[in-house]
Amino acid sequence: MAGGNTKETPDGGLDGRTMAIEAFARKYRLDEEEASRLEDEFGSAAPELVLLKAARRNGLPEE
């Protein structure tokens, strides 16, 4: 994304939605170890799209 700006897409997509790591882990059924890794990397919240990419790199299965 140019300039690091994140915007929500017109159809309500993921681009601008910030999520708490705890909520993200619950939504995507991550184990405690992966949730902790994401929290260490990003803090208590981050954009959902960034979290999805990071989790997939570490083995989150695609739906």
C-alpha positions in Angstrom: 0.0 0.0 0.0 1.4 3.3 -1.0 2.6 5.6 1.8 1.4 3.1 4.4 -2.1 4.5 4.4 -4.8 1.9 5.0 -8.3 2.4 3.9 -11.4 0.2 4.3 -12.6 -1.0 0.9 -16.1 0.0 -0.3 -17.3 -3.5 0.2 -16.1 -3.5 3.9 -12.9 -5.4 3.1 -9.9 -5.9 5.4 -7.7 -3.0 4.4 -8.4 -0.6 7.3 -9.9 -2.8 10.0 -7.7 -2.9 13.1 -8.3 -5.9 15.4 -7.2 -6.8 18.9 -4.8 -9.8 18.7 -7.0 -11.7 21.1 -10.1 -11.2 18.9 -8.1 -12.1 15.8 -6.8 -15.3 17.4 -10.4 -16.3 18.5 -11.8 -15.5 15.0 -9.2 -17.6 13.2 -8.9 -20.3 16.0 -5.2 -19.7 16.6 -3.4 -21.5 19.4 -2.0 -19.5 22.4 1.5 -19.8 21.0 0.7 -18.2 17.7 -1.4 -15.5 19.4 1.5 -14.7 21.7 3.9 -14.6 18.7 1.6 -12.1 16.9 1.2 -10.0 20.0 5.0 -9.9 20.5 5.5 -8.8 16.9 2.6 -6.3 16.6 1.5 -5.3 20.1 -2.0 -5.6 21.3 -3.7 -4.7 18.0 -2.9 -4.4 14.3 -4.7 -4.2 10.9 -6.5 -7.5 10.2 -4.8 -7.9 6.7 -1.4 -7.6 8.3 -2.2 -10.2 10.9 -3.6 -12.6 8.2 -0.4 -12.3 6.2 1.8 -12.8 9.2 -0.2 -15.8 10.4 -0.2 -17.4 7.0 3.6 -17.1 6.8 3.6 -19.1 10.0 1.2 -21.8 8.8 -2.4 -20.5 9.2 -4.4 -22.7 6.7 -6.2 -20.9 4.0 -10.0 -21.3 4.2 
